[in-house]
């Protein structure tokens, strides 16, 4: 059985999972990794969800304010040993609920074209592709998505 815990970016379990996420992304992103990494700082993220099986942290995600009505989903990751079991969907849903509870109406996110599993998760969860935003605007490898939660 899995449990979800709301926390912040100062949580050790979250930080440990992000180390694994960054290793995974460095492989997927290749030479473009440094470009993406600059937008993935953990400083003072107040909205983090960590997923546990028993007492082991197996997945995570976070959001930060994008604008007054929208949050940006960040740092989604599931340990490889626990993929395909609904962990990412559960974390994402909890982030959406939390965002709605704090009066946001939509979520946006960016992922890479080289991450088809993530794109599939987001499509399955109701996200639609939108034009690339902000720093991703002219980045061919980026895919930006959005979902209205209210």
MODELLER restraints for C-alpha pairs under 7 A, 6 or more apart:
rsr = mdl.restraints
at = mdl.atoms
rsr.add(forms.Gaussian(group=physical.xy_distance, feature=features.Distance(at['CA:1:A'], at['CA:53:A']), mean=6.00, stdev=0.5))
rsr.add(forms.Gaussian(group=physical.xy_distance, feature=features.Distance(at['CA:2:A'], at['CA:51:A']), mean=6.63, stdev=0.5))
rsr.add(forms.Gaussian(group=physical.xy_distance, feature=features.Distance(at['CA:2:A'], at['CA:52:A']), mean=5.43, stdev=0.5))
rsr.add(forms.Gaussian(group=physical.xy_distance, feature=features.Distance(at['CA:2:A'], at['CA:53:A']), mean=4.62, stdev=0.5))
rsr.add(forms.Gaussian(group=physical.xy_distance, feature=features.Distance(at['CA:2:A'], at['CA:54:A']), mean=6.92, stdev=0.5))
rsr.add(forms.Gaussian(group=physical.xy_distance, feature=features.Distance(at['CA:3:A'], at['CA:51:A']), mean=5.71, stdev=0.5))
rsr.add(forms.Gaussian(group=physical.xy_distance, feature=features.Distance(at['CA:3:A'], at['CA:52:A']), mean=5.21, stdev=0.5))
rsr.add(forms.Gaussian(group=physical.xy_distance, feature=features.Distance(at['CA:3:A'], at['CA:53:A']), mean=6.57, stdev=0.5))
rsr.add(forms.Gaussian(group=physical.xy_distance, feature=features.Distance(at['CA:4:A'], at['CA:49:A']), mean=6.49, stdev=0.5))
rsr.add(forms.Gaussian(group=physical.xy_distance, feature=features.Distance(at['CA:4:A'], at['CA:50:A']), mean=5.76, stdev=0.5))
rsr.add(forms.Gaussian(group=physical.xy_distance, feature=features.Distance(at['CA:4:A'], at['CA:51:A']), mean=4.55, stdev=0.5))
rsr.add(forms.Gaussian(group=physical.xy_distance, feature=features.Distance(at['CA:4:A'], at['CA:52:A']), mean=6.30, stdev=0.5))
rsr.add(forms.Gaussian(group=physical.xy_distance, feature=features.Distance(at['CA:5:A'], at['CA:49:A']), mean=5.50, stdev=0.5))
rsr.add(forms.Gaussian(group=physical.xy_distance, feature=features.Distance(at['CA:5:A'], at['CA:50:A']), mean=5.27, stdev=0.5))
rsr.add(forms.Gaussian(group=physical.xy_distance, feature=features.Distance(at['CA:5:A'], at['CA:51:A']), mean=6.39, stdev=0.5))
rsr.add(forms.Gaussian(group=physical.xy_distance, feature=features.Distance(at['CA:6:A'], at['CA:48:A']), mean=5.73, stdev=0.5))
rsr.add(forms.Gaussian(group=physical.xy_distance, feature=features.Distance(at['CA:6:A'], at['CA:49:A']), mean=4.63, stdev=0.5))
rsr.add(forms.Gaussian(group=physical.xy_distance, feature=features.Distance(at['CA:6:A'], at['CA:50:A']), mean=6.62, stdev=0.5))
rsr.add(forms.Gaussian(group=physical.xy_distance, feature=features.Distance(at['CA:7:A'], at['CA:47:A']), mean=6.32, stdev=0.5))
rsr.add(forms.Gaussian(group=physical.xy_distance, feature=features.Distance(at['CA:7:A'], at['CA:48:A']), mean=5.06, stdev=0.5))
rsr.add(forms.Gaussian(group=physical.xy_distance, feature=features.Distance(at['CA:7:A'], at['CA:49:A']), mean=6.04, stdev=0.5))
rsr.add(forms.Gaussian(group=physical.xy_distance, feature=features.Distance(at['CA:8:A'], at['CA:45:A']), mean=5.89, stdev=0.5))
rsr.add(forms.Gaussian(group=physical.xy_distance, feature=features.Distance(at['CA:8:A'], at['CA:46:A']), mean=4.65, stdev=0.5))
rsr.add(forms.Gaussian(group=physical.xy_distance, feature=features.Distance(at['CA:8:A'], at['CA:47:A']), mean=5.48, stdev=0.5))
rsr.add(forms.Gaussian(group=physical.xy_distance, feature=features.Distance(at['CA:8:A'], at['CA:48:A']), mean=4.96, stdev=0.5))
rsr.add(forms.Gaussian(group=physical.xy_distance, feature=features.Distance(at['CA:9:A'], at['CA:15:A']), mean=6.93, stdev=0.5))
rsr.add(forms.Gaussian(group=physical.xy_distance, feature=features.Distance(at['CA:9:A'], at['CA:42:A']), mean=5.98, stdev=0.5))
rsr.add(forms.Gaussian(group=physical.xy_distance, feature=features.Distance(at['CA:9:A'], at['CA:44:A']), mean=6.21, stdev=0.5))
rsr.add(forms.Gaussian(group=physical.xy_distance, feature=features.Distance(at['CA:9:A'], at['CA:45:A']), mean=5.13, stdev=0.5))
rsr.add(forms.Gaussian(group=physical.xy_distance, feature=features.Distance(at['CA:9:A'], at['CA:46:A']), mean=6.44, stdev=0.5))
rsr.add(forms.Gaussian(group=physical.xy_distance, feature=features.Distance(at['CA:9:A'], at['CA:48:A']), mean=6.26, stdev=0.5))
rsr.add(forms.Gaussian(group=physical.xy_distance, feature=features.Distance(at['CA:13:A'], at['CA:57:A']), mean=6.10, stdev=0.5))
rsr.add(forms.Gaussian(group=physical.xy_distance, feature=features.Distance(at['CA:14:A'], at['CA:50:A']), mean=6.32, stdev=0.5))
rsr.add(forms.Gaussian(group=physical.xy_distance, feature=features.Distance(at['CA:14:A'], at['CA:60:A']), mean=6.52, stdev=0.5))
rsr.add(forms.Gaussian(group=physical.xy_distance, feature=features.Distance(at['CA:17:A'], at['CA:59:A']), mean=6.97, stdev=0.5))
rsr.add(forms.Gaussian(group=physical.xy_distance, feature=features.Distance(at['CA:18:A'], at['CA:75:A']), mean=6.96, stdev=0.5))
rsr.add(forms.Gaussian(group=physical.xy_distance, feature=features.Distance(at['CA:21:A'], at['CA:77:A']), mean=5.99, stdev=0.5))
rsr.add(forms.Gaussian(group=physical.xy_distance, feature=features.Distance(at['CA:26:A'], at['CA:33:A']), mean=5.41, stdev=0.5))
rsr.add(forms.Gaussian(group=physical.xy_distance, feature=features.Distance(at['CA:28:A'], at['CA:114:A']), mean=6.40, stdev=0.5))
rsr.add(forms.Gaussian(group=physical.xy_distance, feature=features.Distance(at['CA:45:A'], at['CA:64:A']), mean=6.40, stdev=0.5))
rsr.add(forms.Gaussian(group=physical.xy_distance, feature=features.Distance(at['CA:47:A'], at['CA:62:A']), mean=5.54, stdev=0.5))
rsr.add(forms.Gaussian(group=physical.xy_distance, feature=features.Distance(at['CA:47:A'], at['CA:63:A']), mean=5.58, stdev=0.5))
rsr.add(forms.Gaussian(group=physical.xy_distance, feature=features.Distance(at['CA:47:A'], at['CA:64:A']), mean=6.77, stdev=0.5))
rsr.add(forms.Gaussian(group=physical.xy_distance, feature=features.Distance(at['CA:48:A'], at['CA:61:A']), mean=5.87, stdev=0.5))
rsr.add(forms.Gaussian(group=physical.xy_distance, feature=features.Distance(at['CA:48:A'], at['CA:62:A']), mean=4.20, stdev=0.5))
rsr.add(forms.Gaussian(group=physical.xy_distance, feature=features.Distance(at['CA:48:A'], at['CA:63:A']), mean=6.66, stdev=0.5))
rsr.add(forms.Gaussian(group=physical.xy_distance, feature=features.Distance(at['CA:49:A'], at['CA:60:A']), mean=5.50, stdev=0.5))
rsr.add(forms.Gaussian(group=physical.xy_distance, feature=features.Distance(at['CA:49:A'], at['CA:61:A']), mean=5.42, stdev=0.5))
rsr.add(forms.Gaussian(group=physical.xy_distance, feature=features.Distance(at['CA:49:A'], at['CA:62:A']), mean=6.05, stdev=0.5))
rsr.add(forms.Gaussian(group=physical.xy_distance, feature=features.Distance(at['CA:49:A'], at['CA:91:A']), mean=6.41, stdev=0.5))
rsr.add(forms.Gaussian(group=physical.xy_distance, feature=features.Distance(at['CA:49:A'], at['CA:95:A']), mean=6.84, stdev=0.5))
rsr.add(forms.Gaussian(group=physical.xy_distance, feature=features.Distance(at['CA:50:A'], at['CA:57:A']), mean=6.62, stdev=0.5))
rsr.add(forms.Gaussian(group=physical.xy_distance, feature=features.Distance(at['CA:50:A'], at['CA:59:A']), mean=5.81, stdev=0.5))
rsr.add(forms.Gaussian(group=physical.xy_distance, feature=features.Distance(at['CA:50:A'], at['CA:60:A']), mean=4.40, stdev=0.5))
rsr.add(forms.Gaussian(group=physical.xy_distance, feature=features.Distance(at['CA:50:A'], at['CA:61:A']), mean=6.77, stdev=0.5))
rsr.add(forms.Gaussian(group=physical.xy_distance, feature=features.Distance(at['CA:51:A'], at['CA:57:A']), mean=5.76, stdev=0.5))
rsr.add(forms.Gaussian(group=physical.xy_distance, feature=features.Distance(at['CA:51:A'], at['CA:58:A']), mean=5.72, stdev=0.5))
rsr.add(forms.Gaussian(group=physical.xy_distance, feature=features.Distance(at['CA:51:A'], at['CA:59:A']), mean=4.92, stdev=0.5))
rsr.add(forms.Gaussian(group=physical.xy_distance, feature=features.Distance(at['CA:51:A'], at['CA:60:A']), mean=5.90, stdev=0.5))
rsr.add(forms.Gaussian(group=physical.xy_distance, feature=features.Distance(at['CA:51:A'], at['CA:91:A']), mean=6.75, stdev=0.5))
rsr.add(forms.Gaussian(group=physical.xy_distance, feature=features.Distance(at['CA:52:A'], at['CA:58:A']), mean=5.52, stdev=0.5))
rsr.add(forms.Gaussian(group=physical.xy_distance, feature=features.Distance(at['CA:58:A'], at['CA:78:A']), mean=5.86, stdev=0.5))
rsr.add(forms.Gaussian(group=physical.xy_distance, feature=features.Distance(at['CA:58:A'], at['CA:79:A']), mean=5.34, stdev=0.5))
rsr.add(forms.Gaussian(group=physical.xy_distance, feature=features.Distance(at['CA:58:A'], at['CA:82:A']), mean=6.79, stdev=0.5))
rsr.add(forms.Gaussian(group=physical.xy_distance, feature=features.Distance(at['CA:59:A'], at['CA:77:A']), mean=5.41, stdev=0.5))
rsr.add(forms.Gaussian(group=physical.xy_distance, feature=features.Distance(at['CA:59:A'], at['CA:78:A']), mean=4.09, stdev=0.5))
rsr.add(forms.Gaussian(group=physical.xy_distance, feature=features.Distance(at['CA:59:A'], at['CA:79:A']), mean=6.01, stdev=0.5))
rsr.add(forms.Gaussian(group=physical.xy_distance, feature=features.Distance(at['CA:59:A'], at['CA:87:A']), mean=6.69, stdev=0.5))
rsr.add(forms.Gaussian(group=physical.xy_distance, feature=features.Distance(at['CA:59:A'], at['CA:88:A']), mean=6.97, stdev=0.5))
rsr.add(forms.Gaussian(group=physical.xy_distance, feature=features.Distance(at['CA:60:A'], at['CA:76:A']), mean=5.57, stdev=0.5))
rsr.add(forms.Gaussian(group=physical.xy_distance, feature=features.Distance(at['CA:60:A'], at['CA:77:A']), mean=5.36, stdev=0.5))
rsr.add(forms.Gaussian(group=physical.xy_distance, feature=features.Distance(at['CA:60:A'], at['CA:78:A']), mean=6.54, stdev=0.5))
rsr.add(forms.Gaussian(group=physical.xy_distance, feature=features.Distance(at['CA:60:A'], at['CA:91:A']), mean=6.46, stdev=0.5))
rsr.add(forms.Gaussian(group=physical.xy_distance, feature=features.Distance(at['CA:61:A'], at['CA:74:A']), mean=6.10, stdev=0.5))
rsr.add(forms.Gaussian(group=physical.xy_distance, feature=features.Distance(at['CA:61:A'], at['CA:75:A']), mean=5.03, stdev=0.5))
rsr.add(forms.Gaussian(group=physical.xy_distance, feature=features.Distance(at['CA:61:A'], at['CA:76:A']), mean=4.11, stdev=0.5))
rsr.add(forms.Gaussian(group=physical.xy_distance, feature=features.Distance(at['CA:61:A'], at['CA:77:A']), mean=6.45, stdev=0.5))
rsr.add(forms.Gaussian(group=physical.xy_distance, feature=features.Distance(at['CA:61:A'], at['CA:91:A']), mean=6.33, stdev=0.5))
rsr.add(forms.Gaussian(group=physical.xy_distance, feature=features.Distance(at['CA:61:A'], at['CA:92:A']), mean=6.95, stdev=0.5))
rsr.add(forms.Gaussian(group=physical.xy_distance, feature=features.Distance(at['CA:62:A'], at['CA:73:A']), mean=5.79, stdev=0.5))
rsr.add(forms.Gaussian(group=physical.xy_distance, feature=features.Distance(at['CA:62:A'], at['CA:74:A']), mean=5.05, stdev=0.5))
rsr.add(forms.Gaussian(group=physical.xy_distance, feature=features.Distance(at['CA:62:A'], at['CA:75:A']), mean=5.89, stdev=0.5))
rsr.add(forms.Gaussian(group=physical.xy_distance, feature=features.Distance(at['CA:62:A'], at['CA:76:A']), mean=6.89, stdev=0.5))
rsr.add(forms.Gaussian(group=physical.xy_distance, feature=features.Distance(at['CA:62:A'], at['CA:95:A']), mean=6.83, stdev=0.5))
rsr.add(forms.Gaussian(group=physical.xy_distance, feature=features.Distance(at['CA:63:A'], at['CA:71:A']), mean=6.04, stdev=0.5))
rsr.add(forms.Gaussian(group=physical.xy_distance, feature=features.Distance(at['CA:63:A'], at['CA:72:A']), mean=5.31, stdev=0.5))
rsr.add(forms.Gaussian(group=physical.xy_distance, feature=features.Distance(at['CA:63:A'], at['CA:73:A']), mean=4.43, stdev=0.5))
rsr.add(forms.Gaussian(group=physical.xy_distance, feature=features.Distance(at['CA:63:A'], at['CA:74:A']), mean=5.44, stdev=0.5))
rsr.add(forms.Gaussian(group=physical.xy_distance, feature=features.Distance(at['CA:64:A'], at['CA:71:A']), mean=5.45, stdev=0.5))
rsr.add(forms.Gaussian(group=physical.xy_distance, feature=features.Distance(at['CA:64:A'], at['CA:72:A']), mean=5.44, stdev=0.5))
rsr.add(forms.Gaussian(group=physical.xy_distance, feature=features.Distance(at['CA:64:A'], at['CA:73:A']), mean=6.87, stdev=0.5))
rsr.add(forms.Gaussian(group=physical.xy_distance, feature=features.Distance(at['CA:65:A'], at['CA:71:A']), mean=4.40, stdev=0.5))
rsr.add(forms.Gaussian(group=physical.xy_distance, feature=features.Distance(at['CA:65:A'], at['CA:72:A']), mean=6.11, stdev=0.5))
rsr.add(forms.Gaussian(group=physical.xy_distance, feature=features.Distance(at['CA:66:A'], at['CA:72:A']), mean=5.39, stdev=0.5))
rsr.add(forms.Gaussian(group=physical.xy_distance, feature=features.Distance(at['CA:69:A'], at['CA:104:A']), mean=4.69, stdev=0.5))
rsr.add(forms.Gaussian(group=physical.xy_distance, feature=features.Distance(at['CA:69:A'], at['CA:105:A']), mean=5.46, stdev=0.5))
rsr.add(forms.Gaussian(group=physical.xy_distance, feature=features.Distance(at['CA:69:A'], at['CA:106:A']), mean=6.55, stdev=0.5))
rsr.add(forms.Gaussian(group=physical.xy_distance, feature=features.Distance(at['CA:70:A'], at['CA:104:A']), mean=5.46, stdev=0.5))
rsr.add(forms.Gaussian(group=physical.xy_distance, feature=features.Distance(at['CA:70:A'], at['CA:105:A']), mean=5.98, stdev=0.5))
rsr.add(forms.Gaussian(group=physical.xy_distance, feature=features.Distance(at['CA:70:A'], at['CA:106:A']), mean=4.74, stdev=0.5))
rsr.add(forms.Gaussian(group=physical.xy_distance, feature=features.Distance(at['CA:70:A'], at['CA:107:A']), mean=5.44, stdev=0.5))
rsr.add(forms.Gaussian(group=physical.xy_distance, feature=features.Distance(at['CA:71:A'], at['CA:104:A']), mean=6.88, stdev=0.5))
rsr.add(forms.Gaussian(group=physical.xy_distance, feature=features.Distance(at['CA:71:A'], at['CA:106:A']), mean=6.50, stdev=0.5))
rsr.add(forms.Gaussian(group=physical.xy_distance, feature=features.Distance(at['CA:71:A'], at['CA:107:A']), mean=4.90, stdev=0.5))
rsr.add(forms.Gaussian(group=physical.xy_distance, feature=features.Distance(at['CA:71:A'], at['CA:108:A']), mean=6.31, stdev=0.5))
rsr.add(forms.Gaussian(group=physical.xy_distance, feature=features.Distance(at['CA:72:A'], at['CA:107:A']), mean=5.63, stdev=0.5))
rsr.add(forms.Gaussian(group=physical.xy_distance, feature=features.Distance(at['CA:72:A'], at['CA:108:A']), mean=4.83, stdev=0.5))
rsr.add(forms.Gaussian(group=physical.xy_distance, feature=features.Distance(at['CA:72:A'], at['CA:109:A']), mean=5.33, stdev=0.5))
rsr.add(forms.Gaussian(group=physical.xy_distance, feature=features.Distance(at['CA:73:A'], at['CA:107:A']), mean=6.60, stdev=0.5))
rsr.add(forms.Gaussian(group=physical.xy_distance, feature=features.Distance(at['CA:73:A'], at['CA:108:A']), mean=6.23, stdev=0.5))
rsr.add(forms.Gaussian(group=physical.xy_distance, feature=features.Distance(at['CA:73:A'], at['CA:109:A']), mean=5.16, stdev=0.5))
rsr.add(forms.Gaussian(group=physical.xy_distance, feature=features.Distance(at['CA:74:A'], at['CA:109:A']), mean=6.95, stdev=0.5))
rsr.add(forms.Gaussian(group=physical.xy_distance, feature=features.Distance(at['CA:78:A'], at['CA:87:A']), mean=6.87, stdev=0.5))
rsr.add(forms.Gaussian(group=physical.xy_distance, feature=features.Distance(at['CA:78:A'], at['CA:88:A']), mean=6.34, stdev=0.5))
rsr.add(forms.Gaussian(group=physical.xy_distance, feature=features.Distance(at['CA:96:A'], at['CA:149:A']), mean=6.81, stdev=0.5))
rsr.add(forms.Gaussian(group=physical.xy_distance, feature=features.Distance(at['CA:100:A'], at['CA:149:A']), mean=6.65, stdev=0.5))
rsr.add(forms.Gaussian(group=physical.xy_distance, feature=features.Distance(at['CA:100:A'], at['CA:150:A']), mean=6.97, stdev=0.5))
rsr.add(forms.Gaussian(group=physical.xy_distance, feature=features.Distance(at['CA:105:A'], at['CA:148:A']), mean=5.85, stdev=0.5))
rsr.add(forms.Gaussian(group=physical.xy_distance, feature=features.Distance(at['CA:105:A'], at['CA:149:A']), mean=5.30, stdev=0.5))
rsr.add(forms.Gaussian(group=physical.xy_distance, feature=features.Distance(at['CA:105:A'], at['CA:150:A']), mean=4.91, stdev=0.5))
rsr.add(forms.Gaussian(group=physical.xy_distance, feature=features.Distance(at['CA:106:A'], at['CA:147:A']), mean=5.57, stdev=0.5))
rsr.add(forms.Gaussian(group=physical.xy_distance, feature=features.Distance(at['CA:106:A'], at['CA:148:A']), mean=4.16, stdev=0.5))
rsr.add(forms.Gaussian(group=physical.xy_distance, feature=features.Distance(at['CA:106:A'], at['CA:149:A']), mean=5.17, stdev=0.5))
rsr.add(forms.Gaussian(group=physical.xy_distance, feature=features.Distance(at['CA:106:A'], at['CA:150:A']), mean=6.97, stdev=0.5))
rsr.add(forms.Gaussian(group=physical.xy_distance, feature=features.Distance(at['CA:107:A'], at['CA:146:A']), mean=5.58, stdev=0.5))
rsr.add(forms.Gaussian(group=physical.xy_distance, feature=features.Distance(at['CA:107:A'], at['CA:147:A']), mean=5.34, stdev=0.5))
rsr.add(forms.Gaussian(group=physical.xy_distance, feature=features.Distance(at['CA:107:A'], at['CA:148:A']), mean=6.43, stdev=0.5))
rsr.add(forms.Gaussian(group=physical.xy_distance, feature=features.Distance(at['CA:108:A'], at['CA:145:A']), mean=5.56, stdev=0.5))
rsr.add(forms.Gaussian(group=physical.xy_distance, feature=features.Distance(at['CA:108:A'], at['CA:146:A']), mean=4.32, stdev=0.5))
rsr.add(forms.Gaussian(group=physical.xy_distance, feature=features.Distance(at['CA:108:A'], at['CA:147:A']), mean=6.59, stdev=0.5))
rsr.add(forms.Gaussian(group=physical.xy_distance, feature=features.Distance(at['CA:109:A'], at['CA:144:A']), mean=5.61, stdev=0.5))
rsr.add(forms.Gaussian(group=physical.xy_distance, feature=features.Distance(at['CA:109:A'], at['CA:145:A']), mean=5.47, stdev=0.5))
rsr.add(forms.Gaussian(group=physical.xy_distance, feature=features.Distance(at['CA:109:A'], at['CA:146:A']), mean=6.61, stdev=0.5))
rsr.add(forms.Gaussian(group=physical.xy_distance, feature=features.Distance(at['CA:110:A'], at['CA:142:A']), mean=6.50, stdev=0.5))
rsr.add(forms.Gaussian(group=physical.xy_distance, feature=features.Distance(at['CA:110:A'], at['CA:143:A']), mean=5.61, stdev=0.5))
rsr.add(forms.Gaussian(group=physical.xy_distance, feature=features.Distance(at['CA:110:A'], at['CA:144:A']), mean=4.37, stdev=0.5))
rsr.add(forms.Gaussian(group=physical.xy_distance, feature=features.Distance(at['CA:110:A'], at['CA:145:A']), mean=6.44, stdev=0.5))
rsr.add(forms.Gaussian(group=physical.xy_distance, feature=features.Distance(at['CA:111:A'], at['CA:142:A']), mean=5.81, stdev=0.5))
rsr.add(forms.Gaussian(group=physical.xy_distance, feature=features.Distance(at['CA:111:A'], at['CA:143:A']), mean=5.36, stdev=0.5))
rsr.add(forms.Gaussian(group=physical.xy_distance, feature=features.Distance(at['CA:111:A'], at['CA:144:A']), mean=6.47, stdev=0.5))
rsr.add(forms.Gaussian(group=physical.xy_distance, feature=features.Distance(at['CA:112:A'], at['CA:141:A']), mean=5.59, stdev=0.5))
rsr.add(forms.Gaussian(group=physical.xy_distance, feature=features.Distance(at['CA:112:A'], at['CA:142:A']), mean=4.61, stdev=0.5))
rsr.add(forms.Gaussian(group=physical.xy_distance, feature=features.Distance(at['CA:112:A'], at['CA:143:A']), mean=5.66, stdev=0.5))
rsr.add(forms.Gaussian(group=physical.xy_distance, feature=features.Distance(at['CA:113:A'], at['CA:141:A']), mean=5.38, stdev=0.5))
rsr.add(forms.Gaussian(group=physical.xy_distance, feature=features.Distance(at['CA:113:A'], at['CA:142:A']), mean=5.92, stdev=0.5))
rsr.add(forms.Gaussian(group=physical.xy_distance, feature=features.Distance(at['CA:113:A'], at['CA:143:A']), mean=6.12, stdev=0.5))
rsr.add(forms.Gaussian(group=physical.xy_distance, feature=features.Distance(at['CA:126:A'], at['CA:147:A']), mean=6.29, stdev=0.5))
rsr.add(forms.Gaussian(group=physical.xy_distance, feature=features.Distance(at['CA:127:A'], at['CA:145:A']), mean=5.76, stdev=0.5))
rsr.add(forms.Gaussian(group=physical.xy_distance, feature=features.Distance(at['CA:127:A'], at['CA:146:A']), mean=5.10, stdev=0.5))
rsr.add(forms.Gaussian(group=physical.xy_distance, feature=features.Distance(at['CA:127:A'], at['CA:147:A']), mean=4.65, stdev=0.5))
rsr.add(forms.Gaussian(group=physical.xy_distance, feature=features.Distance(at['CA:128:A'], at['CA:145:A']), mean=5.18, stdev=0.5))
rsr.add(forms.Gaussian(group=physical.xy_distance, feature=features.Distance(at['CA:128:A'], at['CA:146:A']), mean=5.45, stdev=0.5))
rsr.add(forms.Gaussian(group=physical.xy_distance, feature=features.Distance(at['CA:128:A'], at['CA:147:A']), mean=6.53, stdev=0.5))
rsr.add(forms.Gaussian(group=physical.xy_distance, feature=features.Distance(at['CA:129:A'], at['CA:143:A']), mean=6.99, stdev=0.5))
rsr.add(forms.Gaussian(group=physical.xy_distance, feature=features.Distance(at['CA:129:A'], at['CA:144:A']), mean=5.76, stdev=0.5))
rsr.add(forms.Gaussian(group=physical.xy_distance, feature=features.Distance(at['CA:129:A'], at['CA:145:A']), mean=4.27, stdev=0.5))
rsr.add(forms.Gaussian(group=physical.xy_distance, feature=features.Distance(at['CA:129:A'], at['CA:146:A']), mean=6.51, stdev=0.5))
rsr.add(forms.Gaussian(group=physical.xy_distance, feature=features.Distance(at['CA:130:A'], at['CA:144:A']), mean=5.61, stdev=0.5))
rsr.add(forms.Gaussian(group=physical.xy_distance, feature=features.Distance(at['CA:130:A'], at['CA:145:A']), mean=5.23, stdev=0.5))
rsr.add(forms.Gaussian(group=physical.xy_distance, feature=features.Distance(at['CA:130:A'], at['CA:146:A']), mean=6.52, stdev=0.5))
rsr.add(forms.Gaussian(group=physical.xy_distance, feature=features.Distance(at['CA:131:A'], at['CA:144:A']), mean=6.50, stdev=0.5))
rsr.add(forms.Gaussian(group=physical.xy_distance, feature=features.Distance(at['CA:132:A'], at['CA:143:A']), mean=6.55, stdev=0.5))
rsr.add(forms.Gaussian(group=physical.xy_distance, feature=features.Distance(at['CA:132:A'], at['CA:144:A']), mean=5.19, stdev=0.5))
rsr.add(forms.Gaussian(group=physical.xy_distance, feature=features.Distance(at['CA:136:A'], at['CA:142:A']), mean=6.37, stdev=0.5))
